[in-house]
Amino acid sequence: MIIGVPKEIKNNENRVALTPAGVTELRKHGHTVYVQAEAGKGSGFTDDQYTQAGASILPTIEEVYGIAEMIIKVKEPIASEYPLIKENQLLFTYFHFASSEPLTHAMIERKAVCLAYETVEKTDRSLPLLVPMSEVAGRMAIQEGAKYLEKPMGGFGILLGGVAGVKPANVLVLGGGIVGTQSAKMAAGLGANVTIMDISLPRLRYLEDIMPANVDTVMSNEYNIRELIQGANLIIGGVLIPGAKAPSLITRDMLKLMKPGTVMVDVAIDQGGCFETSKATTHEDPIYEVDGVVHYCVANMPGAVPYTSTLALTNATLPYALQLANQGWKQACSANEELRKGLNVVHGKVVFKGVAEAWHLPYTDVKELF
Ligand SMILES: NC(=O)c1ccc[n+]([C@@H]2O[C@H](COP(=O)([O-])OP(=O)(O)OC[C@H]3O[C@@H](n4cnc5c(N)ncnc54)[C@H](O)[C@@H]3O)[C@@H](O)[C@H]2O)c1
């Protein structure tokens, strides 16, 4: 198959959908790979590295879209890319159709085959192409939190791990899923006193078993949250209710209970945030203060560490990309239910229920495609 990797052109997107290692794998299976010039630059990969791995470099995005049967990307195509997409072309990338009506209509019109990373789903209902980004964001939340706890950055002025004779900081993690687990591990590793809260007792039991001694688990409810935020220096918001807006677990009135200079990192901001006072921020201007509490609410945290994020993402996407290239989308999706769940818009038909419902479009059962 002929595979094309365009350079991401969305603002501040430095990830790339395929590494030189991925090119080598695809070439080993007999596929041809075209990479747009400088596509890997933001993630630290040179055109030479891609060439040595067996890819051909094309100077323009038009040439990449023009020649490829399958386009592998990171972010959804933006408006300037719409006219480049060909009928029957397979696009394997994050789409998030339910949050963009223009994108949905554009892909219907282009009659492409749109396989969305975010809806590829395993039989245990986990989302294997979202997990790596939650891992990155969860770990990064502690790094960012530690930074903004420094006095010159507006924080309380406390070191997460303390030193001999001085107590460490208290870190409260709301949600014990992927983000919360990674945050707790990082904070614990730095020597902080960590508490994870979740509403799932089986999850708390699991975390209690695997976490080091400086991590406690506590049932998440309003009473316990009110009590614990009073002693917290850093609070991480990592809750998720699938398909719904995140619940406001820390309300505005609760901020008065906290110490001035407390830092709150709302990782769940992409689902509306789990603090009432959260509003999305960017890497250029990541924080703001409400009632003396520092809020960090960057909606695309992994974008700040493109090297790590690219490798984490491509480790997860490559096996699927290989299947698609080896078998073609129709056979691969017919044989593999995980991939089939990724199909959202195919040849002008919406085959993912959530997308059809979001934009009041006719829905076609994916089974009708096979
Ligand atoms: N900002 C970013 O850059 C970024 C990056 C990656 C992920 N995220 C977001 O982070 C959030 C968490 O993702 P995840 O992969 O960890 O999800 P997950 O499903 O693995 O974990 C969510 C956890 O929240 C728990 N939960 C639900 N309601 C709760 C409540 N009231 N109190 C405490 N816990 C509760 C669930 O039981 C679950 O364990 C998602 O909204 C995700 O989209 C943001």
The ligand as a MOL file (V3000), in Angstrom:
LIG
                    3D

  0  0  0     0  0            999 V3000
M  V30 BEGIN CTAB
M  V30 COUNTS 44 48 0 0 0
M  V30 BEGIN ATOM
M  V30 1 N -5.6390 17.8350 29.1980 0
M  V30 2 C -5.0610 16.9250 28.4460 0
M  V30 3 O -4.1310 17.2100 27.6970 0
M  V30 4 C -5.5040 15.5010 28.5280 0
M  V30 5 C -4.7230 14.4640 27.9890 0
M  V30 6 C -5.1520 13.1360 28.1430 0
M  V30 7 C -6.3570 12.8700 28.7990 0
M  V30 8 N -7.1230 13.9090 29.2860 0 CHG=1
M  V30 9 C -8.3960 13.6930 30.0140 0
M  V30 10 O -8.1610 13.2530 31.3360 0
M  V30 11 C -9.3620 12.6600 31.8250 0
M  V30 12 C -9.0650 11.3530 32.5410 0
M  V30 13 O -8.6390 10.3920 31.5730 0
M  V30 14 P -8.2800 8.8900 31.9800 0
M  V30 15 O -7.7120 8.2720 30.7510 0
M  V30 16 O -7.5080 8.8480 33.2390 0 CHG=-1
M  V30 17 O -9.7350 8.2880 32.2460 0
M  V30 18 P -10.0590 6.9070 32.9930 0
M  V30 19 O -11.3900 6.4820 32.5320 0
M  V30 20 O -8.9050 5.9740 32.9050 0
M  V30 21 O -10.1570 7.3340 34.5500 0
M  V30 22 C -11.1750 8.1350 35.0620 0
M  V30 23 C -11.4060 7.7540 36.5060 0
M  V30 24 O -12.2730 8.7390 37.0890 0
M  V30 25 C -13.0350 8.0540 38.0600 0
M  V30 26 N -14.1620 8.8750 38.4810 0
M  V30 27 C -15.3540 9.1010 37.8710 0
M  V30 28 N -16.1080 9.9270 38.6130 0
M  V30 29 C -15.3760 10.2360 39.7220 0
M  V30 30 C -15.6060 11.0410 40.8780 0
M  V30 31 N -16.7580 11.6860 41.0740 0
M  V30 32 N -14.6150 11.1360 41.7910 0
M  V30 33 C -13.4460 10.4910 41.6350 0
M  V30 34 N -13.1900 9.7010 40.5780 0
M  V30 35 C -14.1360 9.5790 39.6470 0
M  V30 36 C -13.4090 6.7490 37.3470 0
M  V30 37 O -13.8670 5.7670 38.2790 0
M  V30 38 C -12.0840 6.3880 36.6830 0
M  V30 39 O -11.2910 5.5460 37.5070 0
M  V30 40 C -10.2640 12.5080 30.5820 0
M  V30 41 O -11.2020 13.5580 30.5680 0
M  V30 42 C -9.2990 12.6560 29.4380 0
M  V30 43 O -9.9310 13.0840 28.2460 0
M  V30 44 C -6.7130 15.1980 29.1430 0
M  V30 END ATOM
M  V30 BEGIN BOND
M  V30 1 1 1 2
M  V30 2 2 2 3
M  V30 3 1 2 4
M  V30 4 1 4 5
M  V30 5 2 4 44
M  V30 6 2 5 6
M  V30 7 1 6 7
M  V30 8 2 7 8
M  V30 9 1 8 9
M  V30 10 1 8 44
M  V30 11 1 9 10
M  V30 12 1 9 42
M  V30 13 1 10 11
M  V30 14 1 11 12
M  V30 15 1 11 40
M  V30 16 1 12 13
M  V30 17 1 13 14
M  V30 18 2 14 15
M  V30 19 1 14 16
M  V30 20 1 14 17
M  V30 21 1 17 18
M  V30 22 2 18 19
M  V30 23 1 18 20
M  V30 24 1 18 21
M  V30 25 1 21 22
M  V30 26 1 22 23
M  V30 27 1 23 24
M  V30 28 1 23 38
M  V30 29 1 24 25
M  V30 30 1 25 26
M  V30 31 1 25 36
M  V30 32 1 26 27
M  V30 33 1 26 35
M  V30 34 2 27 28
M  V30 35 1 28 29
M  V30 36 1 29 30
M  V30 37 2 29 35
M  V30 38 1 30 31
M  V30 39 2 30 32
M  V30 40 1 32 33
M  V30 41 2 33 34
M  V30 42 1 34 35
M  V30 43 1 36 37
M  V30 44 1 36 38
M  V30 45 1 38 39
M  V30 46 1 40 41
M  V30 47 1 40 42
M  V30 48 1 42 43
M  V30 END BOND
M  V30 END CTAB
M  END
